[in-house]
Amino acid sequence: AGLKIHTFLDLYLHKKATESIASTLSGLEKKTGIEKEKLQAAGVVIDPRTGEILTLLGGLRLTPGAFNRALKAERQVGSMIKPFIYALALSDPSKYSLVTSLKDSKVEWELEDGSIWRPQNFDEKEKGDIPLLDGLIYSQNLATVNLGASLGVLNINRYLNKLGDLDLSDEYPSILLGAIELTPIKLAEMYSTFANNGFQVPLRAIREVTSSKDEILRRYPLELKQAIDPATSSLVRYALTQVIEKGTGKSLKDTFNEFPVAGKTGTSDNNRDSWFVGFGKNRLGAIWVGRDDNLPTGLTGSSGAMRVWSDLM
């Protein structure tokens, strides 16, 4: 019909992203001993200030009509959920600040069926009393679960539902450690709130549609809404810069030493899903690495997805 669809997509960036991710995944397969072409990745790069999608990769070796993992693959997010739990706490400054003491100690949580849930830290060690800031920087599971117990799982569900337009209702404590499934594009949209002073911008790929005579038929303007208090957003963003400075993302520090980068690593149970979301002032990238058959990869968020993100960015 002669319609012209004007997008924000950057074909040059997409080509470089595809080449970079393919090369990095190949190296990871060799390093981990995974059979060639078994690892998959999906991701999206956006401008968090405007919600413009600059490139979106649904997977490698895609064929026409193939499953787009960036849009449709709901995978367990692991520790990627933690910044939102800490944001809920910090939104009440009368009770919580970055120096509030959290107990990073043993937790036993009785479930409805009578079984006992006993989470552990990644290194299976307890740190005792630690500042709230350190709980997020070092992604301490026990500190996060104890914080979540104080906040209430139901309240956390409501907060996540509001921020991500989700539909969480079950009050399972495992949600505190990311036992929920999200797509890469949804995670990118949720994290963009921290990069954008608490404002949420719906992600969009299309700027406008015009006729064959260049008449504007439809525009997709910028939409902003305040989702998180700016002060809370600023505190979480600072904590996420410290993740890169000295926490689980510190291997990025030398690579991105000329400007502040914030980010968060995530790993699901048995290393099935490797995640990283990182951002600077005008770019945010969300990367997932895993297998379509959902078998373990041996990769953590920092050894898998963060490596892909670093090479790409």
C-alpha positions as a Python dict, from the first residue, in 0.01 Angstrom:
ca = {
    (1, 'A'): (0, 0, 0),
    (2, 'G'): (305, 226, -7),
    (3, 'L'): (313, 278, 369),
    (4, 'K'): (642, 391, 521),
    (5, 'I'): (722, 270, 871),
    (6, 'H'): (986, 482, 1044),
    (7, 'T'): (1162, 298, 1327),
    (8, 'F'): (1431, 372, 1584),
    (9, 'L'): (1613, 50, 1493),
    (10, 'D'): (1979, 92, 1404),
    (11, 'L'): (2074, -162, 1136),
    (12, 'Y'): (2446, -99, 1177),
    (13, 'L'): (2423, -156, 1551),
    (14, 'H'): (2215, -468, 1493),
    (15, 'K'): (2474, -613, 1255),
    (16, 'K'): (2756, -546, 1501),
    (17, 'A'): (2549, -686, 1788),
    (18, 'T'): (2476, -1007, 1601),
    (19, 'E'): (2844, -1054, 1513),
    (20, 'S'): (2959, -973, 1866),
    (21, 'I'): (2713, -1205, 2037),
    (22, 'A'): (2781, -1494, 1797),
    (23, 'S'): (3155, -1463, 1856),
    (24, 'T'): (3121, -1439, 2234),
    (25, 'L'): (2885, -1737, 2256),
    (26, 'S'): (3121, -1946, 2048),
    (27, 'G'): (3399, -1867, 2294),
    (28, 'L'): (3176, -1953, 2592),
    (29, 'E'): (3082, -2289, 2437),
    (30, 'K'): (3450, -2378, 2400),
    (31, 'K'): (3527, -2264, 2755),
    (32, 'T'): (3243, -2461, 2916),
    (33, 'G'): (3256, -2765, 2690),
    (34, 'I'): (2899, -2714, 2572),
    (35, 'E'): (2821, -2866, 2235),
    (36, 'K'): (2861, -2618, 1948),
    (37, 'E'): (2555, -2404, 1872),
    (38, 'K'): (2369, -2518, 2184),
    (39, 'L'): (2400, -2185, 2367),
    (40, 'Q'): (2148, -1918, 2280),
    (41, 'A'): (2131, -1550, 2365),
    (42, 'A'): (1866, -1284, 2343),
    (43, 'G'): (1880, -918, 2421),
    (44, 'V'): (1773, -564, 2361),
    (45, 'V'): (1955, -229, 2359),
    (46, 'I'): (1750, 82, 2429),
    (47, 'D'): (1780, 450, 2507),
    (48, 'P'): (1629, 450, 2860),
    (49, 'R'): (1548, 822, 2842),
    (50, 'T'): (1305, 778, 2555),
    (51, 'G'): (1220, 407, 2548),
    (52, 'E'): (1354, 381, 2192),
    (53, 'I'): (1455, 27, 2096),
    (54, 'L'): (1782, 52, 1904),
    (55, 'T'): (1837, -316, 1843),
    (56, 'L'): (1663, -635, 1945),
    (57, 'L'): (1811, -982, 1903),
    (58, 'G'): (1569, -1273, 1933),
    (59, 'G'): (1843, -1536, 1914),
    (60, 'L'): (2118, -1660, 1689),
    (61, 'R'): (2080, -1860, 1368),
    (62, 'L'): (1720, -1745, 1332),
    (63, 'T'): (1506, -1841, 1036),
    (64, 'P'): (1200, -1647, 913),
    (65, 'G'): (916, -1689, 1160),
    (66, 'A'): (1148, -1829, 1428),
    (67, 'F'): (1078, -1794, 1800),
    (68, 'N'): (1186, -1449, 1917),
    (69, 'R'): (1339, -1504, 2261),
    (70, 'A'): (1379, -1133, 2339),
    (71, 'L'): (1002, -1083, 2312),
    (72, 'K'): (859, -1420, 2410),
    (73, 'A'): (1105, -1633, 2608),
    (74, 'E'): (998, -1616, 2972),
    (75, 'R'): (1293, -1738, 3176),
    (76, 'Q'): (1362, -1744, 3548),
    (77, 'V'): (1538, -1420, 3644),
    (78, 'G'): (1722, -1513, 3964),
    (79, 'S'): (1893, -1220, 4135),
    (80, 'M'): (1771, -972, 3872),
    (81, 'I'): (1466, -925, 4095),
    (82, 'K'): (1665, -803, 4396),
    (83, 'P'): (1699, -432, 4306),
    (84, 'F'): (1319, -402, 4305),
    (85, 'I'): (1294, -555, 4653),
    (86, 'Y'): (1555, -310, 4779),
    (87, 'A'): (1374, -26, 4600),
    (88, 'L'): (1055, -109, 4790),
    (89, 'A'): (1246, -94, 5118),
    (90, 'L'): (1423, 233, 5032),
    (91, 'S'): (1092, 392, 4934),
    (92, 'D'): (1025, 409, 5310),
    (93, 'P'): (1318, 623, 5436),
    (94, 'S'): (1176, 626, 5787),
    (95, 'K'): (1267, 256, 5813),
    (96, 'Y'): (1536, 187, 5555),
    (97, 'S'): (1850, 349, 5416),
    (98, 'L'): (2165, 220, 5246),
    (99, 'V'): (2329, 175, 5589),
    (100, 'T'): (2038, -9, 5755),
    (101, 'S'): (2165, -334, 5903),
    (102, 'L'): (2037, -659, 5749),
    (103, 'K'): (2087, -1008, 5887),
    (104, 'D'): (2275, -1225, 5642),
    (105, 'S'): (2212, -1539, 5842),
    (106, 'K'): (2034, -1874, 5820),
    (107, 'V'): (1669, -1872, 5717),
    (108, 'E'): (1415, -2151, 5760),
    (109, 'W'): (1076, -2076, 5606),
    (110, 'E'): (788, -2319, 5656),
    (111, 'L'): (578, -2355, 5341),
    (112, 'E'): (207, -2430, 5316),
    (113, 'D'): (271, -2800, 5258),
    (114, 'G'): (475, -2823, 5577),
    (115, 'S'): (813, -2848, 5405),
    (116, 'I'): (1097, -2616, 5503),
    (117, 'W'): (1264, -2381, 5257),
    (118, 'R'): (1631, -2323, 5342),
    (119, 'P'): (1795, -2077, 5099),
    (120, 'Q'): (2171, -2026, 5093),
    (121, 'N'): (2415, -1766, 4970),
    (122, 'F'): (2599, -1844, 4648),
    (123, 'D'): (2919, -1923, 4843),
    (124, 'E'): (2717, -2103, 5115),
    (125, 'K'): (2863, -1869, 5380),
    (126, 'E'): (2684, -1635, 5621),
    (127, 'K'): (2810, -1278, 5660),
    (128, 'G'): (2620, -1185, 5976),
    (129, 'D'): (2499, -826, 6008),
    (130, 'I'): (2573, -626, 5692),
    (131, 'P'): (2460, -286, 5555),
    (132, 'L'): (2165, -293, 5317),
    (133, 'L'): (2395, -154, 5046),
    (134, 'D'): (2626, -457, 5073),
    (135, 'G'): (2331, -693, 5048),
    (136, 'L'): (2263, -560, 4697),
    (137, 'I'): (2625, -503, 4590),
    (138, 'Y'): (2726, -861, 4669),
    (139, 'S'): (2383, -1010, 4589),
    (140, 'Q'): (2351, -1181, 4928),
    (141, 'N'): (2057, -1422, 4921),
    (142, 'L'): (2008, -1453, 5296),
    (143, 'A'): (2010, -1076, 5356),
    (144, 'T'): (1759, -1032, 5074),
    (145, 'V'): (1528, -1303, 5209),
    (146, 'N'): (1537, -1154, 5559),
    (147, 'L'): (1462, -811, 5412),
    (148, 'G'): (1181, -959, 5203),
    (149, 'A'): (1031, -1126, 5508),
    (150, 'S'): (1016, -787, 5680),
    (151, 'L'): (855, -621, 5379),
    (152, 'G'): (610, -907, 5316),
    (153, 'V'): (592, -1119, 5001),
    (154, 'L'): (243, -991, 4923),
    (155, 'N'): (363, -630, 4931),
    (156, 'I'): (657, -720, 4707),
    (157, 'N'): (421, -888, 4460),
    (158, 'R'): (206, -575, 4449),
    (159, 'Y'): (513, -357, 4393),
    (160, 'L'): (639, -576, 4108),
    (161, 'N'): (292, -591, 3955),
    (162, 'K'): (276, -213, 3954),
    (163, 'L'): (624, -160, 3811),
    (164, 'G'): (616, -430, 3548),
    (165, 'D'): (246, -465, 3473),
    (166, 'L'): (278, -823, 3598),
    (167, 'D'): (22, -1058, 3748),
    (168, 'L'): (194, -1208, 4052),
    (169, 'S'): (-38, -1343, 4318),
    (170, 'D'): (122, -1650, 4482),
    (171, 'E'): (305, -1571, 4805),
    (172, 'Y'): (592, -1814, 4760),
    (173, 'P'): (906, -1695, 4942),
    (174, 'S'): (1124, -1818, 4653),
    (175, 'I'): (1009, -1511, 4458),
    (176, 'L'): (1252, -1315, 4679),
    (177, 'L'): (1536, -1491, 4495),
    (178, 'G'): (1385, -1449, 4151),
    (179, 'A'): (1170, -1759, 4107),
    (180, 'I'): (960, -1577, 3849),
    (181, 'E'): (987, -1577, 3470),
    (182, 'L'): (1024, -1263, 3258),
    (183, 'T'): (1129, -1184, 2902),
    (184, 'P'): (1445, -985, 2822),
    (185, 'I'): (1241, -695, 2687),
    (186, 'K'): (1024, -679, 3001),
    (187, 'L'): (1333, -678, 3223),
    (188, 'A'): (1486, -400, 3013),
    (189, 'E'): (1173, -190, 3051),
    (190, 'M'): (1162, -242, 3428),
    (191, 'Y'): (1532, -157, 3476),
    (192, 'S'): (1500, 155, 3261),
    (193, 'T'): (1313, 309, 3554),
    (194, 'F'): (1636, 311, 3759),
    (195, 'A'): (1826, 464, 3467),
    (196, 'N'): (1564, 735, 3416),
    (197, 'N'): (1526, 892, 3762),
    (198, 'G'): (1224, 680, 3845),
    (199, 'F'): (1032, 758, 3525),
    (200, 'Q'): (899, 467, 3326),
    (201, 'V'): (885, 491, 2948),
    (202, 'P'): (706, 218, 2751),
    (203, 'L'): (951, 71, 2502),
    (204, 'R'): (877, 140, 2136),
    (205, 'A'): (1038, 57, 1805),
    (206, 'I'): (818, 264, 1572),
    (207, 'R'): (836, 644, 1547),
    (208, 'E'): (561, 702, 1294),
    (209, 'V'): (379, 561, 993),
    (210, 'T'): (330, 770, 681),
    (211, 'S'): (146, 721, 352),
    (212, 'S'): (306, 694, 9),
    (213, 'K'): (263, 1073, -10),
    (214, 'D'): (443, 1121, 325),
    (215, 'E'): (123, 1210, 510),
    (216, 'I'): (150, 1115, 878),
    (217, 'L'): (-103, 842, 953),
    (218, 'R'): (8, 750, 1303),
    (219, 'R'): (263, 877, 1553),
    (220, 'Y'): (394, 706, 1865),
    (221, 'P'): (491, 990, 2098),
    (222, 'L'): (702, 967, 2411),
    (223, 'E'): (501, 867, 2719),
    (224, 'L'): (635, 921, 3070),
    (225, 'K'): (503, 821, 3410),
    (226, 'Q'): (663, 841, 3753),
    (227, 'A'): (689, 480, 3871),
    (228, 'I'): (946, 515, 4151),
    (229, 'D'): (1027, 814, 4368),
    (230, 'P'): (1335, 993, 4222),
    (231, 'A'): (1524, 969, 4552),
    (232, 'T'): (1464, 594, 4573),
    (233, 'S'): (1566, 550, 4210),
    (234, 'S'): (1885, 745, 4273),
    (235, 'L'): (1980, 527, 4571),
    (236, 'V'): (1925, 204, 4379),
    (237, 'R'): (2115, 339, 4078),
    (238, 'Y'): (2407, 428, 4306),
    (239, 'A'): (2400, 77, 4452),
    (240, 'L'): (2407, -70, 4101),
    (241, 'T'): (2714, 139, 4014),
    (242, 'Q'): (2880, -16, 4319),
    (243, 'V'): (2794, -361, 4183),
    (244, 'I'): (3033, -273, 3897),
    (245, 'E'): (3280, -97, 4124),
    (246, 'K'): (3333, -381, 4371),
    (247, 'G'): (3051, -635, 4357),
    (248, 'T'): (2946, -917, 4127),
    (249, 'G'): (3015, -703, 3818),
    (250, 'K'): (3361, -576, 3915),
    (251, 'S'): (3531, -740, 3616),
    (252, 'L'): (3369, -465, 3404),
    (253, 'K'): (3535, -188, 3603),
    (254, 'D'): (3851, -157, 3392),
    (255, 'T'): (3664, -191, 3062),
    (256, 'F'): (3421, 92, 3143),
    (257, 'N'): (3640, 318, 3354),
    (258, 'E'): (3576, 650, 3178),
    (259, 'F'): (3210, 686, 3274),
    (260, 'P'): (2988, 535, 3545),
    (261, 'V'): (2813, 213, 3453),
    (262, 'A'): (2544, 48, 3664),
    (263, 'G'): (2437, -312, 3637),
    (264, 'K'): (2313, -634, 3791),
    (265, 'T'): (2399, -998, 3735),
    (266, 'G'): (2150, -1281, 3772),
    (267, 'T'): (2170, -1660, 3771),
    (268, 'S'): (1877, -1900, 3799),
    (269, 'D'): (1878, -2237, 3977),
    (270, 'N'): (2142, -2482, 3856),
    (271, 'N'): (2291, -2219, 3625),
    (272, 'R'): (2019, -2260, 3364),
    (273, 'D'): (1979, -1889, 3294),
    (274, 'S'): (2250, -1624, 3287),
    (275, 'W'): (2137, -1260, 3295),
    (276, 'F'): (2287, -914, 3293),
    (277, 'V'): (2131, -570, 3264),
    (278, 'G'): (2368, -276, 3248),
    (279, 'F'): (2329, 91, 3167),
    (280, 'G'): (2501, 425, 3141),
    (281, 'K'): (2340, 761, 3080),
    (282, 'N'): (2198, 699, 2732),
    (283, 'R'): (2215, 322, 2669),
    (284, 'L'): (2073, 22, 2848),
    (285, 'G'): (2127, -337, 2745),
    (286, 'A'): (1954, -649, 2878),
    (287, 'I'): (2109, -985, 2789),
    (288, 'W'): (2001, -1345, 2854),
    (289, 'V'): (2215, -1650, 2783),
    (290, 'G'): (2093, -2008, 2818),
    (291, 'R'): (1981, -2320, 2635),
    (292, 'D'): (1650, -2382, 2465),
    (293, 'D'): (1634, -2729, 2627),
    (294, 'N'): (1670, -2560, 2969),
    (295, 'L'): (1972, -2772, 3067),
    (296, 'P'): (2240, -2617, 3293),
    (297, 'T'): (2506, -2407, 3119),
    (298, 'G'): (2764, -2382, 3398),
    (299, 'L'): (2751, -2004, 3350),
    (300, 'T'): (2667, -1742, 3609),
    (301, 'G'): (2536, -1397, 3527),
    (302, 'S'): (2890, -1257, 3541),
    (303, 'S'): (3062, -1533, 3342),
    (304, 'G'): (2792, -1554, 3073),
    (305, 'A'): (2550, -1271, 3001),
    (306, 'M'): (2776, -1000, 3144),
    (307, 'R'): (3055, -1113, 2913),
    (308, 'V'): (2818, -1088, 2616),
    (309, 'W'): (2700, -743, 2731),
    (310, 'S'): (3057, -618, 2775),
    (311, 'D'): (3171, -730, 2432),
    (312, 'L'): (2858, -586, 2271),
    (313, 'M'): (2867, -251, 2448),
}
